[in-house]
Amino acid sequence: MANAVQTLRDIEIATLKNGVRVISEEMGHVRSISMGVWIRTGSRRETSEENGISHFIEHMLFKGTKNRSAEEIARSVDSIGGGLDAFTAKEMVSYNTKVLDEHLPIAFDVLADMVRNPLFREEDIEKEKGVILEELKMEVDNPEYLLHDIFSSNFYKDHPLGKPIIGSKDTIRAFDRGMIDTYFERYYSPSNILITAAGNLKHAQLVDLARQYFEDLPVNGQLAPEIAPTPHARLVFRDKKSLEQTHLYMGVPAYPFPHEQRFACYTLNTILGGGMSSRLFQNIREKQGLAYAVYSELSMYRDAGCMAIYAGTAVETCGKVIDSIVKEFRELKENLVPAEELRRAKDNLKGSFMLGLESTSSRMANLARQDLYFQRFFTLDEMLESIEAVTAEQVQQIAREFFNPKNITLAVLGNLGDFRIKREELDC
């Protein structure tokens, strides 16, 4: 079955002698190639003292290598009309580029140079601390970011998943060359490196490049297993008098990313608050006019997940918004989703999945996610069939499992005065 899937999607896989994985998907109808070097780490692998170091190292890899200055890194991709980017998440770090197919060797050389040969100069480390501290200030000035941070730190209390990817002022200021070198050597090792590419390419060429640049990387042992988080149900009210609007985040434990019922979970999220036709949007914004922004979202990891609702409203109507959300929970638990609404949700999901896989960049990232979380690859038809197979009974069963008032975490941020909610008011 795995071979058939790979053939249908033109996916090919190779593993170098030292454990580096190389995965490609040929898309012969395009002229671009998107390529990424993925590190199987992220903020959840950090100790409390290291919080933010994955993100810090991501920044530092753009500051110069043994072969290129920071300006030369930028210019080498700009000069061929390509793009160079990176991001840090809870469970992965990505360095990626998109170029014309003829420029794959240049793009590979740049990414490999960044990942293999960073300088980590003391003066660059100190300078970048200032940059990232400004980035942190910018994020904290955003009430949605601040609220999400408050919510996560309580929902995943005392676990790395609950800590911000960017770190804190204290941890960022404490980073030094020794900490950075130690973390880099531990996690930027062969068994932790994945290379994916999609576009007008030949797998053999990609593997040859990977061997040239990565096969001499010494094996560094196996990483310790990750500890699964225990969700906490807490009610948190944070007063910030400078805010005009009251922001709330209400969440419950959900399935991890690889769960067999994930497509039913996606469907429930779409029905609840996944778009303009969702129940939360239509009820809270359109019918009652209580909020401009209201939505639900899924955050799914290897061994944990969270379904959460965000809304921004006035403090005077915050209780009414919370009551409306609870009523939607109750409705989904007590009654089957009507056939027409289920059909709309499925078609919405199908469109999102298919449109999200049209570009070489999205295919390249999809290869990485599927390898990191499933160790196999799904055809587009398989994904569509999985969505189509979801039943109203499955959606209701998941709603009954998720929306337990004892498991709800609520975080509210704003000029709250004496506004508070008791757990019995969340009864659904």
PAMARVEX-216367 format. One record per residue (C-alpha): residue number from 1; x, y, z. Coordinates in steps of 0.2 Angstrom, whole numbers, plus 5000, padded with zeros to 4 digits. Each point is the difference from the previous one (the first is absolute). Example, Ala and Ser with C-alpha at 12.3 -4.5 7.8 and 13.67 -1.06 7.14 Angstrom:
REM residues 2
SITE   i east north   up
SITE   1 5062  4978 5039
SITE   2 5006  5017 4997
END
This chain:
REM residues 428
SITE   i east north   up
SITE   1 5000  5000 5000
SITE   2 5014  5012 5005
SITE   3 5008  4997 4983
SITE   4 4984  5003 4990
SITE   5 4997  5017 5010
SITE   6 5018  5006 4996
SITE   7 4998  4995 4982
SITE   8 4983  5009 4998
SITE   9 5007  5016 5008
SITE  10 5017  4998 4991
SITE  11 5009  5000 5017
SITE  12 5017  4992 5002
SITE  13 5010  4997 5016
SITE  14 5018  4997 5004
SITE  15 5009  4999 5017
SITE  16 5019  5004 5000
SITE  17 5012  4989 5010
SITE  18 5000  5012 5015
SITE  19 4981  5001 5001
SITE  20 4996  5016 4990
SITE  21 4983  4997 4991
SITE  22 4997  5007 4983
SITE  23 4983  5001 4992
SITE  24 4994  5007 4984
SITE  25 4984  5002 4990
SITE  26 5001  5003 4981
SITE  27 4988  5013 4993
SITE  28 5005  5000 4982
SITE  29 4987  5013 4995
SITE  30 5009  5015 5009
SITE  31 5017  5008 4998
SITE  32 5004  5003 5019
SITE  33 5007  4990 5014
SITE  34 4996  5003 5018
SITE  35 5013  4991 5012
SITE  36 5001  5000 5019
SITE  37 5012  4994 5013
SITE  38 4990  4995 5015
SITE  39 5006  4997 5017
SITE  40 4990  4988 5011
SITE  41 5001  5012 5015
SITE  42 4991  5016 5006
SITE  43 4995  5009 5016
SITE  44 4993  4984 5008
SITE  45 5017  4992 5000
SITE  46 5007  5015 5011
SITE  47 5003  5000 5018
SITE  48 4993  5015 5010
SITE  49 5017  5008 4999
SITE  50 5001  4997 4981
SITE  51 4983  5007 4996
SITE  52 5001  5009 4984
SITE  53 5017  4993 4995
SITE  54 4993  4991 4984
SITE  55 4993  5016 4994
SITE  56 5016  5009 5004
SITE  57 5011  4988 4991
SITE  58 4988  5002 4985
SITE  59 5004  5018 5000
SITE  60 5019  4997 5002
SITE  61 5001  4989 4985
SITE  62 4997  5015 4989
SITE  63 5014  5010 5008
SITE  64 5014  4992 4990
SITE  65 5009  4984 4997
SITE  66 5018  4994 4997
SITE  67 4997  5004 4982
SITE  68 4988  5014 4999
SITE  69 4996  5016 5009
SITE  70 4982  5004 5005
SITE  71 4999  5012 4985
SITE  72 5007  4986 4988
SITE  73 4987  4988 5007
SITE  74 4986  5012 4995
SITE  75 5008  5005 4984
SITE  76 5003  4982 4994
SITE  77 4982  4996 4999
SITE  78 4994  5017 4995
SITE  79 5011  5001 4986
SITE  80 4991  4985 4992
SITE  81 4983  5006 5003
SITE  82 4997  4988 5014
SITE  83 4993  5001 5018
SITE  84 5008  4995 5016
SITE  85 4991  4998 5016
SITE  86 4999  4991 5017
SITE  87 4989  4997 5015
SITE  88 5000  4991 5017
SITE  89 4985  4991 5006
SITE  90 4997  4990 5016
SITE  91 5006  4983 4992
SITE  92 5010  5005 4985
SITE  93 5012  5013 4992
SITE  94 5000  5004 4982
SITE  95 5012  5008 4988
SITE  96 4993  5001 4983
SITE  97 5002  5008 4982
SITE  98 4990  5001 4984
SITE  99 5010  5002 4984
SITE 100 4999  4996 4981
SITE 101 5004  4982 4997
SITE 102 5016  5004 4992
SITE 103 5006  5008 5016
SITE 104 4998  4985 5011
SITE 105 5019  4997 5003
SITE 106 5003  5018 5005
SITE 107 4985  5000 5012
SITE 108 5005  4984 5008
SITE 109 5018  5006 5002
SITE 110 4993  5016 5010
SITE 111 4989  4990 5011
SITE 112 5013  4987 5004
SITE 113 5013  5013 5003
SITE 114 4988  5008 5013
SITE 115 4996  4984 5009
SITE 116 5017  4993 5000
SITE 117 5012  5015 5002
SITE 118 4992  5013 5011
SITE 119 5013  5012 5009
SITE 120 4990  5004 5016
SITE 121 5012  5015 5002
SITE 122 4998  5009 5018
SITE 123 4997  5017 4992
SITE 124 4986  4993 4989
SITE 125 4992  4991 5015
SITE 126 5000  5016 5010
SITE 127 4993  5010 4986
SITE 128 4986  4987 4996
SITE 129 4995  5000 5018
SITE 130 4994  5018 4997
SITE 131 4991  4996 4984
SITE 132 4991  4985 5008
SITE 133 4996  5010 5016
SITE 134 4992  5013 4988
SITE 135 4990  4986 4992
SITE 136 4994  4994 5017
SITE 137 4994  5018 5004
SITE 138 4991  5001 4984
SITE 139 4991  4983 5003
SITE 140 4996  5005 5018
SITE 141 4992  5016 4994
SITE 142 4988  4989 4990
SITE 143 4986  4995 5012
SITE 144 4996  4984 4990
SITE 145 5018  4994 5002
SITE 146 5001  5005 5018
SITE 147 4983  4991 5003
SITE 148 5006  4984 4991
SITE 149 5016  5000 5011
SITE 150 4989  5001 5016
SITE 151 4989  4987 4994
SITE 152 5014  4988 4994
SITE 153 5010  5002 5016
SITE 154 4985  4995 5010
SITE 155 4993  4986 4989
SITE 156 5017  4992 4999
SITE 157 5006  5005 5017
SITE 158 5018  4995 5004
SITE 159 5003  4993 4983
SITE 160 5010  5006 4985
SITE 161 4985  5001 4989
SITE 162 4993  5013 5011
SITE 163 5015  5012 4998
SITE 164 5002  5013 4986
SITE 165 5010  4995 4985
SITE 166 5009  5017 5001
SITE 167 5005  4998 5018
SITE 168 4999  5013 5014
SITE 169 5011  5016 5003
SITE 170 5010  4990 5013
SITE 171 5004  4985 4990
SITE 172 5004  5010 4984
SITE 173 5012  5011 5010
SITE 174 5008  4985 5008
SITE 175 5005  4991 4984
SITE 176 5019  4999 4997
SITE 177 5011  4991 4987
SITE 178 5002  4984 5011
SITE 179 4981  4998 5002
SITE 180 4997  5002 4981
SITE 181 5015  4989 4995
SITE 182 4993  4986 5012
SITE 183 4982  5001 4994
SITE 184 5006  5001 4982
SITE 185 5011  4985 5001
SITE 186 4986  4990 5009
SITE 187 4986  5003 4988
SITE 188 5008  5004 4983
SITE 189 5006  4982 4998
SITE 190 4997  4988 4986
SITE 191 4985  4990 5007
SITE 192 4992  5016 5004
SITE 193 5001  5008 4982
SITE 194 4988  4998 4986
SITE 195 5001  5007 4983
SITE 196 4985  5002 4989
SITE 197 4997  5007 4983
SITE 198 4986  5002 4988
SITE 199 4999  5006 4982
SITE 200 5008  4997 4983
SITE 201 5015  4989 5007
SITE 202 5007  4983 4999
SITE 203 5002  4990 5016
SITE 204 5017  4994 4995
SITE 205 5007  5018 4999
SITE 206 4993  5005 5017
SITE 207 5008  4984 5008
SITE 208 5017  5004 4992
SITE 209 4999  5017 5007
SITE 210 4995  4994 5017
SITE 211 5015  4987 5000
SITE 212 5012  5014 4994
SITE 213 4995  5012 5014
SITE 214 4994  4989 5015
SITE 215 5006  4982 4999
SITE 216 5016  5004 5009
SITE 217 4990  5007 5015
SITE 218 5005  4989 5015
SITE 219 4986  4990 5009
SITE 220 4996  5007 5017
SITE 221 4990  4987 5009
SITE 222 4981  4999 5003
SITE 223 4990  5014 5008
SITE 224 4991  4996 5017
SITE 225 4981  4997 4998
SITE 226 4988  5015 5002
SITE 227 4989  5000 5015
SITE 228 4982  5002 4995
SITE 229 4991  5015 5008
SITE 230 4985  4999 5012
SITE 231 4987  5013 4996
SITE 232 4994  5011 5015
SITE 233 4983  5008 5001
SITE 234 5002  5017 5007
SITE 235 4990  5017 5001
SITE 236 5012  5015 4997
SITE 237 4996  5018 5001
SITE 238 5013  5013 4995
SITE 239 4997  5018 5002
SITE 240 5008  5012 4988
SITE 241 4992  5017 5001
SITE 242 5007  5007 4984
SITE 243 4990  4988 4990
SITE 244 4983  5007 4992
SITE 245 4994  4982 4996
SITE 246 4999  4985 5011
SITE 247 5008  4984 4992
SITE 248 4995  4982 5005
SITE 249 5007  4983 4996
SITE 250 4991  4984 5004
SITE 251 5007  4983 4997
SITE 252 4999  4982 5003
SITE 253 5011  4985 4997
SITE 254 4999  4993 4983
SITE 255 5008  4986 4990
SITE 256 5019  4999 4995
SITE 257 5005  5003 4982
SITE 258 5002  4981 4995
SITE 259 4983  4995 5008
SITE 260 4989  4989 4989
SITE 261 4985  5012 5003
SITE 262 5009  5016 4995
SITE 263 4989  5003 4985
SITE 264 4984  4999 5010
SITE 265 5009  5012 5012
SITE 266 5003  5012 4986
SITE 267 4982  4999 4995
SITE 268 4994  5004 5017
SITE 269 5012  5015 5001
SITE 270 4993  5006 4983
SITE 271 4982  4999 5005
SITE 272 5004  5008 5017
SITE 273 5010  5015 4995
SITE 274 5011  4996 4984
SITE 275 4993  5014 4989
SITE 276 4987  5013 4996
SITE 277 4986  4987 4999
SITE 278 5005  4992 5016
SITE 279 4988  5000 5015
SITE 280 5010  5011 5011
SITE 281 5002  5013 4986
SITE 282 4982  5000 4995
SITE 283 4993  5000 5018
SITE 284 5012  5012 5009
SITE 285 5005  5012 4986
SITE 286 4986  5000 4987
SITE 287 4985  4997 5011
SITE 288 5005  5008 5017
SITE 289 5013  5012 4994
SITE 290 5011  4996 5015
SITE 291 5017  4999 4992
SITE 292 5009  5004 4985
SITE 293 5012  4985 5001
SITE 294 4995  4983 5006
SITE 295 5006  4984 4994
SITE 296 5006  4982 5006
SITE 297 5016  4992 4996
SITE 298 5010  4984 5003
SITE 299 5018  4999 5006
SITE 300 5005  4982 4998
SITE 301 5017  4992 5005
SITE 302 5008  4983 5000
SITE 303 4992  4995 5016
SITE 304 4987  5013 5005
SITE 305 4988  5012 4993
SITE 306 4989  5015 5004
SITE 307 4984  5007 4992
SITE 308 4997  5018 5005
SITE 309 4989  5015 4997
SITE 310 5005  5018 4999
SITE 311 4989  5015 5001
SITE 312 5002  5019 5002
SITE 313 4986  5009 5008
SITE 314 4995  5014 5013
SITE 315 5002  4995 5018
SITE 316 4981  5003 5002
SITE 317 4996  4987 4987
SITE 318 5014  4987 5005
SITE 319 4989  4990 5010
SITE 320 4987  4999 4987
SITE 321 5013  4994 4987
SITE 322 5006  4987 5012
SITE 323 4982  4994 5002
SITE 324 4998  5000 4981
SITE 325 5015  4989 4998
SITE 326 4995  4988 5014
SITE 327 4983  4998 4992
SITE 328 5008  4995 4983
SITE 329 5010  4987 5010
SITE 330 4984  4994 5007
SITE 331 4991  5000 4983
SITE 332 5014  4989 4992
SITE 333 4999  4988 5014
SITE 334 4981  4998 5001
SITE 335 4996  5000 4981
SITE 336 5007  4993 4984
SITE 337 5006  5012 4987
SITE 338 4987  5002 4986
SITE 339 5005  4992 4984
SITE 340 5001  5016 4990
SITE 341 5012  5008 5013
SITE 342 5011  4985 5001
SITE 343 5001  5000 4981
SITE 344 5005  5019 5000
SITE 345 5014  4996 5013
SITE 346 5007  4985 4990
SITE 347 5000  5011 4984
SITE 348 5009  5014 5009
SITE 349 5013  4988 5007
SITE 350 5003  4992 4983
SITE 351 5002  5017 4992
SITE 352 5012  5005 5013
SITE 353 5010  4984 4999
SITE 354 5001  5001 4981
SITE 355 5003  5018 4998
SITE 356 5014  4999 5013
SITE 357 5009  4987 4990
SITE 358 5001  5009 4983
SITE 359 5017  5008 5003
SITE 360 5017  4992 5001
SITE 361 5003  5009 5017
SITE 362 4984  4992 5007
SITE 363 5005  4983 4993
SITE 364 5017  5001 5007
SITE 365 4994  5004 5017
SITE 366 4986  4987 4999
SITE 367 5014  4987 4997
SITE 368 5009  5005 5016
SITE 369 4984  5000 5010
SITE 370 4995  4983 4994
SITE 371 5017  4992 5003
SITE 372 5002  5008 5017
SITE 373 4983  4995 5006
SITE 374 4994  4985 4991
SITE 375 5016  4992 4992
SITE 376 4990  4997 4984
SITE 377 4992  5011 4986
SITE 378 4982  5002 4995
SITE 379 4993  5002 4983
SITE 380 4988  5015 4997
SITE 381 4986  4987 4997
SITE 382 5004  4992 5017
SITE 383 4998  5017 5009
SITE 384 4984  5004 4990
SITE 385 4993  4982 5004
SITE 386 5004  5002 5018
SITE 387 4990  5017 5001
SITE 388 4986  4992 4991
SITE 389 4999  4985 5012
SITE 390 4996  5012 5015
SITE 391 4983  4997 5007
SITE 392 4989  5011 5010
SITE 393 5000  4987 5014
SITE 394 5019  5001 5001
SITE 395 4999  5019 5001
SITE 396 4988  4999 5014
SITE 397 5010  4987 5009
SITE 398 5016  5011 4999
SITE 399 4990  5015 5007
SITE 400 4994  4989 5015
SITE 401 5018  4995 5003
SITE 402 5008  5017 4998
SITE 403 4987  5012 5008
SITE 404 5000  4995 5018
SITE 405 4999  5015 5011
SITE 406 5012  4992 5012
SITE 407 5014  5001 4986
SITE 408 4997  5018 4994
SITE 409 5014  5013 5002
SITE 410 4994  5018 4999
SITE 411 5012  5015 4999
SITE 412 4993  5017 4999
SITE 413 5011  5016 4997
SITE 414 4994  5018 5001
SITE 415 4995  5015 5011
SITE 416 4989  4987 5010
SITE 417 4996  5009 5016
SITE 418 4991  4987 5010
SITE 419 4994  4989 4986
SITE 420 5002  4982 5004
SITE 421 4993  4983 4994
SITE 422 4997  4985 5011
SITE 423 5002  4982 4994
SITE 424 4982  4996 5002
SITE 425 4996  5014 4987
SITE 426 5010  4989 4987
SITE 427 4988  4985 5003
SITE 428 4996  4992 4983
END
